Every structure is written in C-alpha cells, then in structure tokens.
Amino acid sequence: MYSSIYQSISRQIDAIENMQRQFSESQYETLIRLISAQSGNIIFSGIGKSGYIAQKVASSIKSTGANALFLHASEAMHGDIGPLNNNDLAFLISNSGETPEILALQYQLKQRNIPMITLTRSHTNSVAIQADLNLIAGSAKEADPLNILPTSSTTCALIMGDAITLAIAEYHAFSSAVFANNHPHGNLGLNALKPIKTQLHAVPIITLDTPLQLVLSQLLSGHQGCVLIGEPQQLQGLITEGDLNRAISRNPHHWQNIPAKEIMSLHPITLDDQHTVHDAEQLMQQQSINTMVIVDHRNTQQVLGVYTRIYRKKI
C-alpha cells in the first residue's frame, strides 16, 4: 500500500513538472492580453471531473471581484449559452481534447466570437487547435496503474486553474481587503470585520533624543517592528525597522549615538479605534505602508497602540 501511494504521488509530481516545462512566457503574455480584452464574464466549463475543477476555479475567481461563472457544457446546449457574448472569455477544460460536449460548446462559442483558452494535455487535439490559446494542463499518464482514473490530469488542471486565478487577481490588483469584502463570512472576512482596537499591540514610546543604540534595543527586545517618538498624548514620529536599517547603512560606524529625531518619520498615518481591520488594510495598501498608529476616537492625540503587518494574523 505504501508503495502504491508513493508511486501515485510521484506520477502526479512528474505530470506537474511536465506541465510547468511546457508553459512559456509567450503563453503568459497571450493569456494576459486575452484577460485584459475581456469586459464581460470569465467562463469555465468542463464535463465530469473536469467540470468539478471548472466549478472550483470559477468560484475562486469570483472571490477576486472578477465576474466569473461555471457553465455546464451539456446545459449550455439547452439554453444556458444564451446570455454569452463576445465580451466574455471562455476557459474550456478537457484532458483528451476530444470531449464531445466541449467540442459542441466550442463550436457555439466560435459562432459568437467568444475568445477561448483551453486546458488540455496536448497542443494537437481537436479542442486545442481551435483555441485562441491552449495551455498544457493535463496528462496522458494518470496516477493509477491502469491509467484510467482522473488523477494526474485533474491535478494538473486544478494547478493551472489556480495559476490562472492568480494571474487574473494580479491583473485586477487583488488584495486581502478585496477578498474580505467579497467573502464576509469566511475566516478572512470575519477577521477583517473585527474592530481594529482588538488587534493592537503596545510599542515603546521614546523621546526625541533617544540614541539609535537604545532604539535598536527596544526593537530587538519586544519584536514590535517599530517604536513611537514623543508622548502618549503627543505623538511626534515613528521609527520602523526599515528606518533604522537605512540609518545604519548610511552611517555604519557612527549610527549608535544618532538621536531618534533625525531619522523618525514625521506625522505617522493614524486611524481611530472605531474602524475595522478591513479599513486599516485598505488604508495601508493605499499609502504603501506596513504600520498604522491607532488613536482614541474621542481624543485623536491619545495613542492606543499600533497595527502592523508584522503582527497581522495569517487570515
């Protein structure tokens, strides 16, 4: 039993590596060009086990905020193809590339001038040669000894589907905040809806003249990732690990006695404690920062703590 499981995993790894070798930069460029030209729906279709993969990938793409849907190839021939038009982009999954239902759907998509990307095991099958882009995302060798169970082929299709999802997400500037907004009752969404004040961490507040040698000690002792400059009621600046690293690089022999005020970031961006983690994440993304000072909504001069991506839970 151990041997059969080990061999099954090995065969699937081989199939994935073969798929990876056959993916080229020019294919990626064509993929992005077709995605960028699409202004309607991103459609995924397949039959049988490939259909389950298509459903999963379409669902993942929805979470990025893009318009995606799963189209059952058989149901498409009975009316479901009706709303589709040439603003859409279709992804068709067929390991063999000879699936009758996929071929029938492909003909109808062509009649509507809908661009098509196919995921098959070769570039020479009937489905592949009619596509605008064919990606190797299947396998001629399944993981079982009889070479009949959809295993390596569906694994490849799923991995390529996930890679396509990431490409679409990247093109649409996807972020955790977007995912949380579209996924409010998942673990990520529920964490993102938490009040920011429940996710705070205390950080040292030091004076303007504190030497950087002591700043380094504070950073190392608490792993806060930053220190605040001023007083709890009068925030004057902030020093992050990045600020300190840059100061040391500029003055490798004399950095220890440089006062904090010479390298601190003035007027740190703040957010009051009535906001959520989602709000903080959005603002941090917009400002390209990793640390956010949180203040009391009743007194914006009162520092409550810091929200930083160093501490952000993996959600």
C-alpha positions in Angstrom: 0.0 0.0 0.0 2.8 2.4 0.9 4.5 1.8 -2.5 1.3 2.4 -4.5 0.6 5.7 -2.7 4.2 6.8 -3.1 4.1 5.9 -6.8 0.8 7.7 -7.3 2.2 10.9 -5.8 5.4 10.6 -7.8 3.4 10.2 -11.1 1.4 13.3 -10.3 4.6 15.3 -9.5 6.0 14.2 -12.8 2.9 15.4 -14.6 3.0 18.8 -12.9 6.7 19.2 -13.8 6.0 18.3 -17.4 3.2 20.9 -17.4 5.5 23.5 -15.9 8.2 22.9 -18.5 5.7 23.4 -21.4 4.4 26.8 -20.1 6.2 29.7 -21.8 6.5 33.4 -21.4 4.7 34.0 -24.7 1.8 31.9 -23.5 1.6 34.1 -20.4 1.6 37.3 -22.5 -1.2 35.9 -24.6 -3.2 34.9 -21.5 -2.9 38.4 -20.0 -3.8 40.0 -23.4 -7.0 37.9 -23.6 -7.8 38.7 -19.9 -7.3 42.4 -20.4 -9.5 42.4 -23.5 -12.4 40.8 -21.6 -15.1 43.1 -20.2 -17.8 40.6 -19.6 -17.8 37.2 -17.8 -14.9 34.8 -17.3 -16.5 31.4 -18.1 -15.1 28.0 -17.0 -16.6 24.8 -18.4 -15.8 21.1 -18.2 -17.5 17.7 -18.1 -17.2 15.1 -15.3 -14.2 15.5 -13.1 -13.0 18.4 -15.2 -16.4 20.1 -14.5 -15.7 20.0 -10.8 -12.3 21.6 -11.4 -14.0 24.3 -13.5 -16.5 25.0 -10.8 -13.8 25.4 -8.2 -11.7 27.7 -10.3 -14.7 29.9 -11.3 -15.6 30.2 -7.6 -12.1 31.2 -6.7 -12.1 33.9 -9.4 -15.3 35.3 -8.0 -13.5 35.9 -4.7 -11.1 38.3 -6.5 -14.1 40.5 -7.6 -14.0 39.5 -11.2 -17.1 38.3 -13.0 -16.8 34.5 -13.3 -19.2 31.7 -13.8 -19.3 27.9 -14.3 -21.1 26.8 -17.4 -22.1 23.1 -17.7 -21.2 22.1 -21.2 -24.3 20.0 -21.7 -26.7 22.5 -20.2 -25.1 25.1 -22.4 -26.6 23.3 -25.4 -30.0 23.6 -23.8 -30.3 27.3 -23.4 -27.6 28.3 -20.9 -25.4 29.7 -23.6 -28.0 32.3 -24.4 -26.6 35.3 -22.4 -23.0 34.9 -23.6 -21.4 37.4 -26.0 -18.1 38.4 -27.4 -17.2 40.5 -24.4 -16.8 37.2 -22.4 -13.7 34.9 -22.2 -14.1 31.2 -22.0 -11.8 28.6 -20.4 -12.6 25.0 -21.5 -11.1 22.0 -19.6 -10.8 18.7 -21.4 -7.8 16.4 -20.8 -8.2 14.5 -24.0 -9.3 17.5 -26.0 -11.9 15.2 -27.7 -14.8 15.5 -25.3 -18.0 15.7 -27.4 -19.8 18.2 -25.2 -16.8 20.5 -25.0 -16.4 20.4 -28.8 -20.1 21.2 -29.2 -19.8 24.1 -26.8 -16.6 25.3 -28.5 -18.5 25.5 -31.9 -21.2 27.6 -30.3 -18.7 29.9 -28.7 -16.9 30.4 -32.0 -20.3 31.3 -33.6 -20.5 34.1 -31.0 -16.9 35.2 -31.5 -16.1 34.5 -27.9 -12.3 34.1 -27.2 -11.3 30.7 -25.8 -8.5 29.4 -23.8 -8.3 25.6 -23.5 -6.7 23.4 -20.8 -5.8 20.0 -22.4 -2.9 17.5 -22.3 -1.5 18.3 -25.8 -1.5 21.0 -28.5 -2.7 18.7 -31.2 -6.2 17.6 -30.1 -9.4 18.9 -31.6 -10.2 21.3 -28.8 -6.7 22.7 -28.6 -6.3 23.5 -32.3 -9.5 25.6 -32.3 -8.5 27.7 -29.3 -7.1 31.2 -29.1 -4.6 29.8 -26.6 -4.1 26.2 -25.4 -2.3 25.5 -22.2 -0.9 22.2 -21.3 -2.9 21.4 -18.1 -3.5 17.6 -18.2 -1.6 14.4 -18.5 -1.5 11.4 -20.8 -0.5 9.3 -17.8 -2.8 9.1 -14.8 -1.5 8.1 -11.4 -3.2 4.7 -11.2 -1.6 1.5 -12.5 -4.4 1.1 -15.1 -4.0 4.7 -16.3 -7.8 5.3 -16.3 -8.7 7.2 -13.2 -8.7 11.0 -13.5 -5.9 11.8 -11.1 -2.8 13.4 -12.7 -4.9 15.1 -15.3 -7.3 16.7 -12.8 -4.4 17.7 -10.5 -2.7 19.5 -13.4 -6.0 21.2 -14.4 -6.5 22.4 -10.8 -3.0 23.7 -10.5 -3.2 25.6 -13.8 -6.7 26.8 -12.9 -5.3 28.2 -9.7 -2.4 29.8 -11.5 -4.9 31.5 -13.9 -6.8 32.7 -10.9 -3.7 34.4 -9.6 -2.9 35.9 -12.9 -6.4 37.4 -13.0 -6.1 38.6 -9.4 -2.8 40.3 -10.2 -4.2 42.0 -13.3 -7.2 43.3 -11.3 -4.9 44.5 -8.4 -6.5 42.0 -6.0 -5.8 42.4 -2.2 -6.8 40.8 1.1 -9.2 43.7 1.6 -11.0 42.9 -1.6 -11.2 39.3 -0.7 -12.6 40.1 2.7 -15.2 42.4 1.2 -16.3 39.6 -1.2 -16.0 36.8 1.4 -17.5 38.4 4.6 -18.5 35.1 6.4 -15.2 33.2 5.8 -12.3 33.2 8.2 -10.6 36.1 6.4 -13.8 38.1 6.1 -14.7 37.6 9.8 -11.2 38.7 10.9 -11.3 41.7 8.6 -14.6 42.8 10.2 -13.1 42.8 13.7 -12.7 46.2 15.3 -9.1 47.4 14.8 -8.8 48.0 18.6 -8.9 44.2 19.2 -5.8 43.7 17.1 -3.5 46.3 18.6 0.0 45.8 20.1 1.7 48.1 22.5 5.0 49.7 21.4 7.6 51.7 23.3 7.3 55.5 23.2 10.7 57.1 23.4 12.0 60.7 23.4 13.3 62.7 20.5 16.9 62.5 21.8 17.0 58.7 22.4 20.1 57.4 20.7 19.7 54.8 18.0 21.6 52.2 20.0 18.7 52.2 22.5 16.1 52.3 19.7 17.7 49.1 18.4 17.5 47.5 21.9 13.8 48.4 22.0 13.1 46.8 18.6 15.0 43.7 19.4 13.6 43.2 22.9 9.9 43.4 22.0 9.8 42.4 18.3 7.4 45.3 17.8 8.8 46.2 14.4 8.6 49.9 15.4 8.9 52.5 18.2 6.9 55.7 18.6 8.5 59.1 19.3 7.0 61.6 21.7 4.5 61.0 24.4 1.2 59.1 24.6 -0.7 62.4 24.3 1.6 64.0 21.8 2.9 61.7 19.0 5.7 63.3 17.1 7.1 60.5 14.9 7.7 56.8 14.3 10.8 54.7 13.6 10.4 51.3 11.9 13.0 48.6 11.5 13.4 49.8 7.9 14.1 53.3 9.1 16.8 52.0 11.4 18.4 49.7 8.8 18.7 52.6 6.4 20.3 54.8 9.0 22.8 52.1 9.9 23.6 51.6 6.2 24.3 55.3 5.7 26.4 55.6 8.9 27.9 52.2 9.6 30.5 53.4 12.1 28.7 56.2 13.9 25.0 55.3 14.0 24.8 54.4 17.7 24.6 58.0 19.0 22.4 59.5 16.3 19.2 60.8 18.0 15.9 59.3 17.1 14.5 62.7 15.9 17.0 62.6 13.0 15.6 59.5 11.3 12.0 59.3 12.5 9.1 59.6 10.1 7.1 62.7 10.9 3.3 62.7 11.2 2.7 58.9 11.1 -0.6 58.0 9.4 -3.2 57.3 12.1 -6.6 55.7 12.3 -9.1 55.9 15.1 -10.3 52.9 17.0 -13.8 52.9 15.6 -12.5 51.4 12.3 -12.1 47.7 11.4 -9.1 45.6 10.3 -10.5 45.9 6.8 -10.4 49.7 7.0 -6.8 49.6 8.2 -5.8 47.1 5.5 -7.3 49.3 2.8 -5.6 52.4 4.0 -2.2 50.7 4.4 -2.5 49.4 0.9 -3.3 52.9 -0.5 -0.4 54.5 1.4 2.0 51.7 0.8 2.8 51.3 4.5 3.1 48.4 6.9 2.5 50.1 10.2 -0.6 52.0 11.3 -0.9 54.0 14.6 -4.3 53.7 16.2 -5.7 56.6 18.3 -8.7 57.0 20.5 -11.7 58.3 18.5 -12.7 60.6 21.4 -9.2 62.1 21.6 -7.1 61.7 18.5 -4.0 62.7 20.4 -4.2 59.6 22.6 -2.2 56.7 21.1 -3.8 53.3 21.8 -1.3 51.1 20.0 0.0 50.0 16.6 -1.5 47.7 14.0 1.3 46.3 11.8 1.6 43.6 9.2 4.3 42.1 11.2 1.7 41.1 13.7 -1.3 40.6 11.4 -2.8 37.2 11.8 -2.5 34.8 8.9 -6.1 35.0 7.7 
